[in-house]
Amino acid sequence: MKNTVISIAIPMVIACLTLVYLSVKTKNYALIAVAMGSSITMLPGFVSISAIDNEIKKRNHTHTLK
C-alpha cells in the first residue's frame, strides 16, 4: 500500500511543481490554486498509511505481551 501511494504521489508532486512553474512563467497565478488543491487530494492516502502503521504496531505490541 505504501508503495502504491508513493508511486502516485511522485507524479502528482511533479505535476504540481510544473503547474506552479507555468503559472509564474505565464503570469496566470490561478494555476497556483489548482496546484495546491491538487496536492490536497493525496492527504487521505497518507492518513490511511499512518492509520495502518499504527494498527500494525498495536497488534505487534499485543502479541509480544502474550
PDBQT receptor file of N, H, CA, C and O in Angstrom, charges set to zero:
ATOM      1  N   MET A   1       0.826  -1.186   0.000  1.00  0.00    +0.000 N 
ATOM      2  CA  MET A   1       0.000   0.000   0.000  1.00  0.00    +0.000 C 
ATOM      3  C   MET A   1       0.876   1.257   0.000  1.00  0.00    +0.000 C 
ATOM      4  O   MET A   1       0.594   2.226  -0.705  1.00  0.00    +0.000 OA
ATOM      5  N   LYS A   2       1.933   1.221   0.798  1.00  0.00    +0.000 N 
ATOM      6  H   LYS A   2       2.162   0.434   1.371  1.00  0.00    +0.000 HD
ATOM      7  CA  LYS A   2       2.802   2.384   0.884  1.00  0.00    +0.000 C 
ATOM      8  C   LYS A   2       3.462   2.668  -0.464  1.00  0.00    +0.000 C 
ATOM      9  O   LYS A   2       3.593   3.826  -0.863  1.00  0.00    +0.000 OA
ATOM     10  N   ASN A   3       3.874   1.622  -1.157  1.00  0.00    +0.000 N 
ATOM     11  H   ASN A   3       3.769   0.682  -0.833  1.00  0.00    +0.000 HD
ATOM     12  CA  ASN A   3       4.498   1.804  -2.467  1.00  0.00    +0.000 C 
ATOM     13  C   ASN A   3       3.514   2.379  -3.485  1.00  0.00    +0.000 C 
ATOM     14  O   ASN A   3       3.894   3.164  -4.353  1.00  0.00    +0.000 OA
ATOM     15  N   THR A   4       2.258   1.982  -3.369  1.00  0.00    +0.000 N 
ATOM     16  H   THR A   4       1.949   1.344  -2.663  1.00  0.00    +0.000 HD
ATOM     17  CA  THR A   4       1.238   2.489  -4.286  1.00  0.00    +0.000 C 
ATOM     18  C   THR A   4       1.033   3.980  -4.095  1.00  0.00    +0.000 C 
ATOM     19  O   THR A   4       0.965   4.734  -5.065  1.00  0.00    +0.000 OA
ATOM     20  N   VAL A   5       0.934   4.405  -2.840  1.00  0.00    +0.000 N 
ATOM     21  H   VAL A   5       0.990   3.792  -2.051  1.00  0.00    +0.000 HD
ATOM     22  CA  VAL A   5       0.722   5.821  -2.561  1.00  0.00    +0.000 C 
ATOM     23  C   VAL A   5       1.934   6.634  -3.015  1.00  0.00    +0.000 C 
ATOM     24  O   VAL A   5       1.779   7.724  -3.566  1.00  0.00    +0.000 OA
ATOM     25  N   ILE A   6       3.121   6.116  -2.789  1.00  0.00    +0.000 N 
ATOM     26  H   ILE A   6       3.247   5.231  -2.342  1.00  0.00    +0.000 HD
ATOM     27  CA  ILE A   6       4.329   6.823  -3.195  1.00  0.00    +0.000 C 
ATOM     28  C   ILE A   6       4.406   6.906  -4.719  1.00  0.00    +0.000 C 
ATOM     29  O   ILE A   6       4.783   7.943  -5.266  1.00  0.00    +0.000 OA
ATOM     30  N   SER A   7       4.049   5.815  -5.408  1.00  0.00    +0.000 N 
ATOM     31  H   SER A   7       3.743   4.973  -4.964  1.00  0.00    +0.000 HD
ATOM     32  CA  SER A   7       4.127   5.827  -6.866  1.00  0.00    +0.000 C 
ATOM     33  C   SER A   7       3.094   6.769  -7.481  1.00  0.00    +0.000 C 
ATOM     34  O   SER A   7       3.291   7.250  -8.597  1.00  0.00    +0.000 OA
ATOM     35  N   ILE A   8       2.020   7.034  -6.789  1.00  0.00    +0.000 N 
ATOM     36  H   ILE A   8       1.860   6.643  -5.883  1.00  0.00    +0.000 HD
ATOM     37  CA  ILE A   8       1.042   8.005  -7.270  1.00  0.00    +0.000 C 
ATOM     38  C   ILE A   8       1.448   9.416  -6.859  1.00  0.00    +0.000 C 
ATOM     39  O   ILE A   8       1.211  10.370  -7.599  1.00  0.00    +0.000 OA
ATOM     40  N   ALA A   9       2.056   9.552  -5.690  1.00  0.00    +0.000 N 
ATOM     41  H   ALA A   9       2.249   8.776  -5.089  1.00  0.00    +0.000 HD
ATOM     42  CA  ALA A   9       2.404  10.875  -5.170  1.00  0.00    +0.000 C 
ATOM     43  C   ALA A   9       3.537  11.530  -5.954  1.00  0.00    +0.000 C 
ATOM     44  O   ALA A   9       3.538  12.749  -6.128  1.00  0.00    +0.000 OA
ATOM     45  N   ILE A  10       4.490  10.751  -6.426  1.00  0.00    +0.000 N 
ATOM     46  H   ILE A  10       4.489   9.761  -6.285  1.00  0.00    +0.000 HD
ATOM     47  CA  ILE A  10       5.634  11.339  -7.141  1.00  0.00    +0.000 C 
ATOM     48  C   ILE A  10       5.193  12.059  -8.418  1.00  0.00    +0.000 C 
ATOM     49  O   ILE A  10       5.580  13.211  -8.613  1.00  0.00    +0.000 OA
ATOM     50  N   PRO A  11       4.400  11.433  -9.296  1.00  0.00    +0.000 N 
ATOM     51  CA  PRO A  11       3.933  12.195 -10.477  1.00  0.00    +0.000 C 
ATOM     52  C   PRO A  11       3.037  13.373 -10.097  1.00  0.00    +0.000 C 
ATOM     53  O   PRO A  11       3.022  14.395 -10.784  1.00  0.00    +0.000 OA
ATOM     54  N   MET A  12       2.282  13.225  -8.990  1.00  0.00    +0.000 N 
ATOM     55  H   MET A  12       2.294  12.395  -8.432  1.00  0.00    +0.000 HD
ATOM     56  CA  MET A  12       1.420  14.320  -8.548  1.00  0.00    +0.000 C 
ATOM     57  C   MET A  12       2.247  15.526  -8.112  1.00  0.00    +0.000 C 
ATOM     58  O   MET A  12       1.894  16.664  -8.420  1.00  0.00    +0.000 OA
ATOM     59  N   VAL A  13       3.337  15.285  -7.401  1.00  0.00    +0.000 N 
ATOM     60  H   VAL A  13       3.624  14.361  -7.151  1.00  0.00    +0.000 HD
ATOM     61  CA  VAL A  13       4.223  16.381  -6.973  1.00  0.00    +0.000 C 
ATOM     62  C   VAL A  13       4.869  17.031  -8.197  1.00  0.00    +0.000 C 
ATOM     63  O   VAL A  13       4.973  18.255  -8.273  1.00  0.00    +0.000 OA
ATOM     64  N   ILE A  14       5.296  16.216  -9.139  1.00  0.00    +0.000 N 
ATOM     65  H   ILE A  14       5.211  15.222  -9.076  1.00  0.00    +0.000 HD
ATOM     66  CA  ILE A  14       5.900  16.760 -10.367  1.00  0.00    +0.000 C 
ATOM     67  C   ILE A  14       4.880  17.611 -11.122  1.00  0.00    +0.000 C 
ATOM     68  O   ILE A  14       5.218  18.681 -11.628  1.00  0.00    +0.000 OA
ATOM     69  N   ALA A  15       3.641  17.143 -11.200  1.00  0.00    +0.000 N 
ATOM     70  H   ALA A  15       3.366  16.274 -10.790  1.00  0.00    +0.000 HD
ATOM     71  CA  ALA A  15       2.601  17.906 -11.892  1.00  0.00    +0.000 C 
ATOM     72  C   ALA A  15       2.316  19.221 -11.173  1.00  0.00    +0.000 C 
ATOM     73  O   ALA A  15       2.130  20.252 -11.819  1.00  0.00    +0.000 OA
ATOM     74  N   CYS A  16       2.281  19.194  -9.842  1.00  0.00    +0.000 N 
ATOM     75  H   CYS A  16       2.432  18.357  -9.317  1.00  0.00    +0.000 HD
ATOM     76  CA  CYS A  16       2.030  20.426  -9.080  1.00  0.00    +0.000 C 
ATOM     77  C   CYS A  16       3.166  21.423  -9.262  1.00  0.00    +0.000 C 
ATOM     78  O   CYS A  16       2.924  22.618  -9.434  1.00  0.00    +0.000 OA
ATOM     79  N   LEU A  17       4.401  20.938  -9.224  1.00  0.00    +0.000 N 
ATOM     80  H   LEU A  17       4.597  19.967  -9.084  1.00  0.00    +0.000 HD
ATOM     81  CA  LEU A  17       5.539  21.838  -9.436  1.00  0.00    +0.000 C 
ATOM     82  C   LEU A  17       5.533  22.416 -10.848  1.00  0.00    +0.000 C 
ATOM     83  O   LEU A  17       5.885  23.577 -11.057  1.00  0.00    +0.000 OA
ATOM     84  N   THR A  18       5.130  21.592 -11.811  1.00  0.00    +0.000 N 
ATOM     85  H   THR A  18       4.844  20.649 -11.640  1.00  0.00    +0.000 HD
ATOM     86  CA  THR A  18       5.027  22.070 -13.186  1.00  0.00    +0.000 C 
ATOM     87  C   THR A  18       3.961  23.158 -13.302  1.00  0.00    +0.000 C 
ATOM     88  O   THR A  18       4.162  24.160 -13.989  1.00  0.00    +0.000 OA
ATOM     89  N   LEU A  19       2.840  22.960 -12.636  1.00  0.00    +0.000 N 
ATOM     90  H   LEU A  19       2.676  22.146 -12.079  1.00  0.00    +0.000 HD
ATOM     91  CA  LEU A  19       1.785  23.975 -12.662  1.00  0.00    +0.000 C 
ATOM     92  C   LEU A  19       2.243  25.281 -12.029  1.00  0.00    +0.000 C 
ATOM     93  O   LEU A  19       1.951  26.360 -12.544  1.00  0.00    +0.000 OA
ATOM     94  N   VAL A  20       2.954  25.186 -10.921  1.00  0.00    +0.000 N 
ATOM     95  H   VAL A  20       3.191  24.310 -10.502  1.00  0.00    +0.000 HD
ATOM     96  CA  VAL A  20       3.465  26.403 -10.271  1.00  0.00    +0.000 C 
ATOM     97  C   VAL A  20       4.453  27.110 -11.197  1.00  0.00    +0.000 C 
ATOM     98  O   VAL A  20       4.393  28.330 -11.354  1.00  0.00    +0.000 OA
ATOM     99  N   TYR A  21       5.351  26.358 -11.805  1.00  0.00    +0.000 N 
ATOM    100  H   TYR A  21       5.400  25.367 -11.678  1.00  0.00    +0.000 HD
ATOM    101  CA  TYR A  21       6.322  26.950 -12.741  1.00  0.00    +0.000 C 
ATOM    102  C   TYR A  21       5.615  27.638 -13.898  1.00  0.00    +0.000 C 
ATOM    103  O   TYR A  21       5.941  28.772 -14.251  1.00  0.00    +0.000 OA
ATOM    104  N   LEU A  22       4.643  26.944 -14.487  1.00  0.00    +0.000 N 
ATOM    105  H   LEU A  22       4.379  26.023 -14.200  1.00  0.00    +0.000 HD
ATOM    106  CA  LEU A  22       3.930  27.527 -15.619  1.00  0.00    +0.000 C 
ATOM    107  C   LEU A  22       3.109  28.750 -15.220  1.00  0.00    +0.000 C 
ATOM    108  O   LEU A  22       2.966  29.693 -15.998  1.00  0.00    +0.000 OA
ATOM    109  N   SER A  23       2.574  28.727 -14.002  1.00  0.00    +0.000 N 
ATOM    110  H   SER A  23       2.690  27.961 -13.369  1.00  0.00    +0.000 HD
ATOM    111  CA  SER A  23       1.784  29.878 -13.558  1.00  0.00    +0.000 C 
ATOM    112  C   SER A  23       2.658  31.113 -13.393  1.00  0.00    +0.000 C 
ATOM    113  O   SER A  23       2.236  32.223 -13.719  1.00  0.00    +0.000 OA
ATOM    114  N   VAL A  24       3.864  30.926 -12.894  1.00  0.00    +0.000 N 
ATOM    115  H   VAL A  24       4.206  30.025 -12.630  1.00  0.00    +0.000 HD
ATOM    116  CA  VAL A  24       4.780  32.060 -12.750  1.00  0.00    +0.000 C 
ATOM    117  C   VAL A  24       5.270  32.523 -14.114  1.00  0.00    +0.000 C 
ATOM    118  O   VAL A  24       5.371  33.723 -14.369  1.00  0.00    +0.000 OA
ATOM    119  N   LYS A  25       5.573  31.573 -14.988  1.00  0.00    +0.000 N 
ATOM    120  H   LYS A  25       5.491  30.598 -14.781  1.00  0.00    +0.000 HD
ATOM    121  CA  LYS A  25       6.099  31.917 -16.310  1.00  0.00    +0.000 C 
ATOM    122  C   LYS A  25       5.065  32.664 -17.152  1.00  0.00    +0.000 C 
ATOM    123  O   LYS A  25       5.399  33.635 -17.829  1.00  0.00    +0.000 OA
ATOM    124  N   THR A  26       3.814  32.212 -17.110  1.00  0.00    +0.000 N 
ATOM    125  H   THR A  26       3.542  31.422 -16.559  1.00  0.00    +0.000 HD
ATOM    126  CA  THR A  26       2.768  32.831 -17.923  1.00  0.00    +0.000 C 
ATOM    127  C   THR A  26       2.010  33.927 -17.173  1.00  0.00    +0.000 C 
ATOM    128  O   THR A  26       1.121  34.564 -17.739  1.00  0.00    +0.000 OA
ATOM    129  N   LYS A  27       2.353  34.147 -15.915  1.00  0.00    +0.000 N 
ATOM    130  H   LYS A  27       3.075  33.630 -15.455  1.00  0.00    +0.000 HD
ATOM    131  CA  LYS A  27       1.691  35.130 -15.042  1.00  0.00    +0.000 C 
ATOM    132  C   LYS A  27       0.207  34.840 -14.900  1.00  0.00    +0.000 C 
ATOM    133  O   LYS A  27      -0.605  35.756 -14.768  1.00  0.00    +0.000 OA
ATOM    134  N   ASN A  28      -0.142  33.560 -14.928  1.00  0.00    +0.000 N 
ATOM    135  H   ASN A  28       0.517  32.816 -15.035  1.00  0.00    +0.000 HD
ATOM    136  CA  ASN A  28      -1.508  33.101 -14.693  1.00  0.00    +0.000 C 
ATOM    137  C   ASN A  28      -1.532  32.470 -13.300  1.00  0.00    +0.000 C 
ATOM    138  O   ASN A  28      -1.442  31.250 -13.158  1.00  0.00    +0.000 OA
ATOM    139  N   TYR A  29      -1.653  33.304 -12.294  1.00  0.00    +0.000 N 
ATOM    140  H   TYR A  29      -1.726  34.295 -12.410  1.00  0.00    +0.000 HD
ATOM    141  CA  TYR A  29      -1.476  32.861 -10.919  1.00  0.00    +0.000 C 
ATOM    142  C   TYR A  29      -2.619  31.998 -10.400  1.00  0.00    +0.000 C 
ATOM    143  O   TYR A  29      -2.523  31.456  -9.299  1.00  0.00    +0.000 OA
ATOM    144  N   ALA A  30      -3.679  31.862 -11.151  1.00  0.00    +0.000 N 
ATOM    145  H   ALA A  30      -3.757  32.303 -12.046  1.00  0.00    +0.000 HD
ATOM    146  CA  ALA A  30      -4.774  30.979 -10.754  1.00  0.00    +0.000 C 
ATOM    147  C   ALA A  30      -4.320  29.520 -10.770  1.00  0.00    +0.000 C 
ATOM    148  O   ALA A  30      -4.898  28.689 -10.069  1.00  0.00    +0.000 OA
ATOM    149  N   LEU A  31      -3.303  29.200 -11.555  1.00  0.00    +0.000 N 
ATOM    150  H   LEU A  31      -2.834  29.876 -12.125  1.00  0.00    +0.000 HD
ATOM    151  CA  LEU A  31      -2.808  27.822 -11.603  1.00  0.00    +0.000 C 
ATOM    152  C   LEU A  31      -2.155  27.403 -10.288  1.00  0.00    +0.000 C 
ATOM    153  O   LEU A  31      -2.084  26.212  -9.985  1.00  0.00    +0.000 OA
ATOM    154  N   ILE A  32      -1.680  28.367  -9.510  1.00  0.00    +0.000 N 
ATOM    155  H   ILE A  32      -1.737  29.334  -9.756  1.00  0.00    +0.000 HD
ATOM    156  CA  ILE A  32      -1.108  28.022  -8.198  1.00  0.00    +0.000 C 
ATOM    157  C   ILE A  32      -2.192  27.434  -7.300  1.00  0.00    +0.000 C 
ATOM    158  O   ILE A  32      -1.948  26.471  -6.573  1.00  0.00    +0.000 OA
ATOM    159  N   ALA A  33      -3.385  28.014  -7.351  1.00  0.00    +0.000 N 
ATOM    160  H   ALA A  33      -3.584  28.796  -7.942  1.00  0.00    +0.000 HD
ATOM    161  CA  ALA A  33      -4.502  27.475  -6.559  1.00  0.00    +0.000 C 
ATOM    162  C   ALA A  33      -4.855  26.068  -7.013  1.00  0.00    +0.000 C 
ATOM    163  O   ALA A  33      -5.172  25.211  -6.188  1.00  0.00    +0.000 OA
ATOM    164  N   VAL A  34      -4.804  25.827  -8.307  1.00  0.00    +0.000 N 
ATOM    165  H   VAL A  34      -4.546  26.524  -8.976  1.00  0.00    +0.000 HD
ATOM    166  CA  VAL A  34      -5.085  24.486  -8.834  1.00  0.00    +0.000 C 
ATOM    167  C   VAL A  34      -4.027  23.501  -8.341  1.00  0.00    +0.000 C 
ATOM    168  O   VAL A  34      -4.357  22.374  -7.970  1.00  0.00    +0.000 OA
ATOM    169  N   ALA A  35      -2.774  23.910  -8.333  1.00  0.00    +0.000 N 
ATOM    170  H   ALA A  35      -2.505  24.825  -8.635  1.00  0.00    +0.000 HD
ATOM    171  CA  ALA A  35      -1.692  23.036  -7.869  1.00  0.00    +0.000 C 
ATOM    172  C   ALA A  35      -1.857  22.714  -6.386  1.00  0.00    +0.000 C 
ATOM    173  O   ALA A  35      -1.673  21.568  -5.976  1.00  0.00    +0.000 OA
ATOM    174  N   MET A  36      -2.198  23.705  -5.590  1.00  0.00    +0.000 N 
ATOM    175  H   MET A  36      -2.348  24.636  -5.922  1.00  0.00    +0.000 HD
ATOM    176  CA  MET A  36      -2.389  23.463  -4.155  1.00  0.00    +0.000 C 
ATOM    177  C   MET A  36      -3.609  22.570  -3.906  1.00  0.00    +0.000 C 
ATOM    178  O   MET A  36      -3.568  21.682  -3.054  1.00  0.00    +0.000 OA
ATOM    179  N   GLY A  37      -4.670  22.803  -4.637  1.00  0.00    +0.000 N 
ATOM    180  H   GLY A  37      -4.703  23.524  -5.330  1.00  0.00    +0.000 HD
ATOM    181  CA  GLY A  37      -5.865  21.971  -4.494  1.00  0.00    +0.000 C 
ATOM    182  C   GLY A  37      -5.616  20.531  -4.917  1.00  0.00    +0.000 C 
ATOM    183  O   GLY A  37      -6.160  19.596  -4.329  1.00  0.00    +0.000 OA
ATOM    184  N   SER A  38      -4.801  20.365  -5.930  1.00  0.00    +0.000 N 
ATOM    185  H   SER A  38      -4.359  21.124  -6.408  1.00  0.00    +0.000 HD
ATOM    186  CA  SER A  38      -4.480  19.011  -6.392  1.00  0.00    +0.000 C 
ATOM    187  C   SER A  38      -3.618  18.266  -5.384  1.00  0.00    +0.000 C 
ATOM    188  O   SER A  38      -3.747  17.052  -5.225  1.00  0.00    +0.000 OA
ATOM    189  N   SER A  39      -2.742  18.992  -4.708  1.00  0.00    +0.000 N 
ATOM    190  H   SER A  39      -2.638  19.978  -4.838  1.00  0.00    +0.000 HD
ATOM    191  CA  SER A  39      -1.877  18.326  -3.729  1.00  0.00    +0.000 C 
ATOM    192  C   SER A  39      -2.662  17.839  -2.519  1.00  0.00    +0.000 C 
ATOM    193  O   SER A  39      -2.246  16.892  -1.851  1.00  0.00    +0.000 OA
ATOM    194  N   ILE A  40      -3.788  18.474  -2.231  1.00  0.00    +0.000 N 
ATOM    195  H   ILE A  40      -4.126  19.243  -2.774  1.00  0.00    +0.000 HD
ATOM    196  CA  ILE A  40      -4.609  18.067  -1.083  1.00  0.00    +0.000 C 
ATOM    197  C   ILE A  40      -5.238  16.690  -1.326  1.00  0.00    +0.000 C 
ATOM    198  O   ILE A  40      -5.586  15.999  -0.369  1.00  0.00    +0.000 OA
ATOM    199  N   THR A  41      -5.387  16.287  -2.584  1.00  0.00    +0.000 N 
ATOM    200  H   THR A  41      -5.104  16.849  -3.361  1.00  0.00    +0.000 HD
ATOM    201  CA  THR A  41      -6.027  15.006  -2.870  1.00  0.00    +0.000 C 
ATOM    202  C   THR A  41      -5.205  13.821  -2.376  1.00  0.00    +0.000 C 
ATOM    203  O   THR A  41      -5.735  12.716  -2.266  1.00  0.00    +0.000 OA
ATOM    204  N   MET A  42      -3.925  14.024  -2.075  1.00  0.00    +0.000 N 
ATOM    205  H   MET A  42      -3.494  14.922  -2.164  1.00  0.00    +0.000 HD
ATOM    206  CA  MET A  42      -3.085  12.926  -1.582  1.00  0.00    +0.000 C 
ATOM    207  C   MET A  42      -3.192  12.728  -0.067  1.00  0.00    +0.000 C 
ATOM    208  O   MET A  42      -2.706  11.723   0.450  1.00  0.00    +0.000 OA
ATOM    209  N   LEU A  43      -3.809  13.650   0.646  1.00  0.00    +0.000 N 
ATOM    210  H   LEU A  43      -4.204  14.467   0.226  1.00  0.00    +0.000 HD
ATOM    211  CA  LEU A  43      -3.895  13.548   2.101  1.00  0.00    +0.000 C 
ATOM    212  C   LEU A  43      -4.579  12.271   2.597  1.00  0.00    +0.000 C 
ATOM    213  O   LEU A  43      -4.065  11.646   3.526  1.00  0.00    +0.000 OA
ATOM    214  N   PRO A  44      -5.711  11.854   2.023  1.00  0.00    +0.000 N 
ATOM    215  CA  PRO A  44      -6.330  10.617   2.524  1.00  0.00    +0.000 C 
ATOM    216  C   PRO A  44      -5.423   9.401   2.398  1.00  0.00    +0.000 C 
ATOM    217  O   PRO A  44      -5.452   8.519   3.255  1.00  0.00    +0.000 OA
ATOM    218  N   GLY A  45      -4.631   9.344   1.356  1.00  0.00    +0.000 N 
ATOM    219  H   GLY A  45      -4.607  10.061   0.659  1.00  0.00    +0.000 HD
ATOM    220  CA  GLY A  45      -3.698   8.228   1.197  1.00  0.00    +0.000 C 
ATOM    221  C   GLY A  45      -2.661   8.188   2.303  1.00  0.00    +0.000 C 
ATOM    222  O   GLY A  45      -2.362   7.123   2.842  1.00  0.00    +0.000 OA
ATOM    223  N   PHE A  46      -2.112   9.345   2.643  1.00  0.00    +0.000 N 
ATOM    224  H   PHE A  46      -2.355  10.211   2.206  1.00  0.00    +0.000 HD
ATOM    225  CA  PHE A  46      -1.113   9.389   3.703  1.00  0.00    +0.000 C 
ATOM    226  C   PHE A  46      -1.728   9.154   5.075  1.00  0.00    +0.000 C 
ATOM    227  O   PHE A  46      -1.090   8.560   5.944  1.00  0.00    +0.000 OA
ATOM    228  N   VAL A  47      -2.951   9.611   5.281  1.00  0.00    +0.000 N 
ATOM    229  H   VAL A  47      -3.469  10.095   4.575  1.00  0.00    +0.000 HD
ATOM    230  CA  VAL A  47      -3.636   9.375   6.552  1.00  0.00    +0.000 C 
ATOM    231  C   VAL A  47      -3.905   7.893   6.733  1.00  0.00    +0.000 C 
ATOM    232  O   VAL A  47      -3.719   7.355   7.824  1.00  0.00    +0.000 OA
ATOM    233  N   SER A  48      -4.341   7.229   5.668  1.00  0.00    +0.000 N 
ATOM    234  H   SER A  48      -4.491   7.666   4.781  1.00  0.00    +0.000 HD
ATOM    235  CA  SER A  48      -4.635   5.800   5.792  1.00  0.00    +0.000 C 
ATOM    236  C   SER A  48      -3.365   4.997   6.025  1.00  0.00    +0.000 C 
ATOM    237  O   SER A  48      -3.395   3.993   6.737  1.00  0.00    +0.000 OA
ATOM    238  N   ILE A  49      -2.259   5.417   5.444  1.00  0.00    +0.000 N 
ATOM    239  H   ILE A  49      -2.235   6.233   4.866  1.00  0.00    +0.000 HD
ATOM    240  CA  ILE A  49      -0.992   4.717   5.684  1.00  0.00    +0.000 C 
ATOM    241  C   ILE A  49      -0.592   4.824   7.148  1.00  0.00    +0.000 C 
ATOM    242  O   ILE A  49      -0.159   3.839   7.746  1.00  0.00    +0.000 OA
ATOM    243  N   SER A  50      -0.734   6.011   7.731  1.00  0.00    +0.000 N 
ATOM    244  H   SER A  50      -1.086   6.811   7.245  1.00  0.00    +0.000 HD
ATOM    245  CA  SER A  50      -0.356   6.166   9.139  1.00  0.00    +0.000 C 
ATOM    246  C   SER A  50      -1.301   5.380  10.032  1.00  0.00    +0.000 C 
ATOM    247  O   SER A  50      -0.871   4.833  11.047  1.00  0.00    +0.000 OA
ATOM    248  N   ALA A  51      -2.576   5.312   9.680  1.00  0.00    +0.000 N 
ATOM    249  H   ALA A  51      -2.926   5.756   8.855  1.00  0.00    +0.000 HD
ATOM    250  CA  ALA A  51      -3.516   4.525  10.476  1.00  0.00    +0.000 C 
ATOM    251  C   ALA A  51      -3.186   3.035  10.393  1.00  0.00    +0.000 C 
ATOM    252  O   ALA A  51      -3.260   2.331  11.400  1.00  0.00    +0.000 OA
ATOM    253  N   ILE A  52      -2.829   2.557   9.222  1.00  0.00    +0.000 N 
ATOM    254  H   ILE A  52      -2.769   3.129   8.404  1.00  0.00    +0.000 HD
ATOM    255  CA  ILE A  52      -2.451   1.156   9.052  1.00  0.00    +0.000 C 
ATOM    256  C   ILE A  52      -1.170   0.850   9.827  1.00  0.00    +0.000 C 
ATOM    257  O   ILE A  52      -1.070  -0.194  10.471  1.00  0.00    +0.000 OA
ATOM    258  N   ASP A  53      -0.192   1.752   9.770  1.00  0.00    +0.000 N 
ATOM    259  H   ASP A  53      -0.273   2.600   9.247  1.00  0.00    +0.000 HD
ATOM    260  CA  ASP A  53       1.050   1.558  10.520  1.00  0.00    +0.000 C 
ATOM    261  C   ASP A  53       0.798   1.517  12.021  1.00  0.00    +0.000 C 
ATOM    262  O   ASP A  53       1.387   0.702  12.730  1.00  0.00    +0.000 OA
ATOM    263  N   ASN A  54      -0.077   2.394  12.506  1.00  0.00    +0.000 N 
ATOM    264  H   ASN A  54      -0.556   3.056  11.930  1.00  0.00    +0.000 HD
ATOM    265  CA  ASN A  54      -0.412   2.381  13.940  1.00  0.00    +0.000 C 
ATOM    266  C   ASN A  54      -1.089   1.076  14.338  1.00  0.00    +0.000 C 
ATOM    267  O   ASN A  54      -0.799   0.526  15.401  1.00  0.00    +0.000 OA
ATOM    268  N   GLU A  55      -1.973   0.585  13.508  1.00  0.00    +0.000 N 
ATOM    269  H   GLU A  55      -2.208   1.032  12.645  1.00  0.00    +0.000 HD
ATOM    270  CA  GLU A  55      -2.664  -0.676  13.813  1.00  0.00    +0.000 C 
ATOM    271  C   GLU A  55      -1.681  -1.848  13.835  1.00  0.00    +0.000 C 
ATOM    272  O   GLU A  55      -1.785  -2.719  14.699  1.00  0.00    +0.000 OA
ATOM    273  N   ILE A  56      -0.743  -1.883  12.908  1.00  0.00    +0.000 N 
ATOM    274  H   ILE A  56      -0.659  -1.175  12.206  1.00  0.00    +0.000 HD
ATOM    275  CA  ILE A  56       0.251  -2.952  12.873  1.00  0.00    +0.000 C 
ATOM    276  C   ILE A  56       1.118  -2.898  14.121  1.00  0.00    +0.000 C 
ATOM    277  O   ILE A  56       1.398  -3.934  14.724  1.00  0.00    +0.000 OA
ATOM    278  N   LYS A  57       1.550  -1.696  14.518  1.00  0.00    +0.000 N 
ATOM    279  H   LYS A  57       1.323  -0.855  14.028  1.00  0.00    +0.000 HD
ATOM    280  CA  LYS A  57       2.361  -1.564  15.734  1.00  0.00    +0.000 C 
ATOM    281  C   LYS A  57       1.587  -2.012  16.960  1.00  0.00    +0.000 C 
ATOM    282  O   LYS A  57       2.133  -2.670  17.845  1.00  0.00    +0.000 OA
ATOM    283  N   LYS A  58       0.309  -1.649  17.007  1.00  0.00    +0.000 N 
ATOM    284  H   LYS A  58      -0.135  -1.114  16.287  1.00  0.00    +0.000 HD
ATOM    285  CA  LYS A  58      -0.521  -2.030  18.150  1.00  0.00    +0.000 C 
ATOM    286  C   LYS A  58      -0.684  -3.549  18.214  1.00  0.00    +0.000 C 
ATOM    287  O   LYS A  58      -0.602  -4.135  19.293  1.00  0.00    +0.000 OA
ATOM    288  N   ARG A  59      -0.910  -4.177  17.085  1.00  0.00    +0.000 N 
ATOM    289  H   ARG A  59      -0.977  -3.701  16.209  1.00  0.00    +0.000 HD
ATOM    290  CA  ARG A  59      -1.073  -5.635  17.062  1.00  0.00    +0.000 C 
ATOM    291  C   ARG A  59       0.229  -6.345  17.405  1.00  0.00    +0.000 C 
ATOM    292  O   ARG A  59       0.218  -7.354  18.110  1.00  0.00    +0.000 OA
ATOM    293  N   ASN A  60       1.355  -5.826  16.910  1.00  0.00    +0.000 N 
ATOM    294  H   ASN A  60       1.364  -5.007  16.337  1.00  0.00    +0.000 HD
ATOM    295  CA  ASN A  60       2.636  -6.425  17.256  1.00  0.00    +0.000 C 
ATOM    296  C   ASN A  60       2.924  -6.290  18.740  1.00  0.00    +0.000 C 
ATOM    297  O   ASN A  60       3.488  -7.199  19.349  1.00  0.00    +0.000 OA
ATOM    298  N   HIS A  61       2.547  -5.179  19.320  1.00  0.00    +0.000 N 
ATOM    299  H   HIS A  61       2.088  -4.441  18.826  1.00  0.00    +0.000 HD
ATOM    300  CA  HIS A  61       2.780  -4.945  20.749  1.00  0.00    +0.000 C 
ATOM    301  C   HIS A  61       1.936  -5.909  21.589  1.00  0.00    +0.000 C 
ATOM    302  O   HIS A  61       2.425  -6.438  22.587  1.00  0.00    +0.000 OA
ATOM    303  N   THR A  62       0.671  -6.147  21.198  1.00  0.00    +0.000 N 
ATOM    304  H   THR A  62       0.274  -5.717  20.386  1.00  0.00    +0.000 HD
ATOM    305  CA  THR A  62      -0.187  -7.056  21.973  1.00  0.00    +0.000 C 
ATOM    306  C   THR A  62       0.280  -8.508  21.829  1.00  0.00    +0.000 C 
ATOM    307  O   THR A  62       0.117  -9.300  22.757  1.00  0.00    +0.000 OA
ATOM    308  N   HIS A  63       0.854  -8.861  20.685  1.00  0.00    +0.000 N 
ATOM    309  H   HIS A  63       0.986  -8.217  19.932  1.00  0.00    +0.000 HD
ATOM    310  CA  HIS A  63       1.361 -10.231  20.510  1.00  0.00    +0.000 C 
ATOM    311  C   HIS A  63       2.612 -10.456  21.327  1.00  0.00    +0.000 C 
ATOM    312  O   HIS A  63       2.845 -11.579  21.775  1.00  0.00    +0.000 OA
ATOM    313  N   THR A  64       3.419  -9.448  21.538  1.00  0.00    +0.000 N 
ATOM    314  H   THR A  64       3.230  -8.536  21.174  1.00  0.00    +0.000 HD
ATOM    315  CA  THR A  64       4.632  -9.627  22.316  1.00  0.00    +0.000 C 
ATOM    316  C   THR A  64       4.339  -9.702  23.806  1.00  0.00    +0.000 C 
ATOM    317  O   THR A  64       5.141 -10.240  24.569  1.00  0.00    +0.000 OA
ATOM    318  N   LEU A  65       3.191  -9.162  24.231  1.00  0.00    +0.000 N 
ATOM    319  H   LEU A  65       2.540  -8.725  23.611  1.00  0.00    +0.000 HD
ATOM    320  CA  LEU A  65       2.842  -9.213  25.645  1.00  0.00    +0.000 C 
ATOM    321  C   LEU A  65       2.327 -10.578  26.063  1.00  0.00    +0.000 C 
ATOM    322  O   LEU A  65       2.398 -10.917  27.244  1.00  0.00    +0.000 OA
ATOM    323  N   LYS A  66       1.817 -11.360  25.150  1.00  0.00    +0.000 N 
ATOM    324  H   LYS A  66       1.759 -11.085  24.191  1.00  0.00    +0.000 HD
ATOM    325  CA  LYS A  66       1.223 -12.667  25.485  1.00  0.00    +0.000 C 
ATOM    326  C   LYS A  66       2.261 -13.701  25.779  1.00  0.00    +0.000 C 
ATOM    327  O   LYS A  66       1.924 -14.847  26.077  1.00  0.00    +0.000 OA
TER     328      LYS A  66
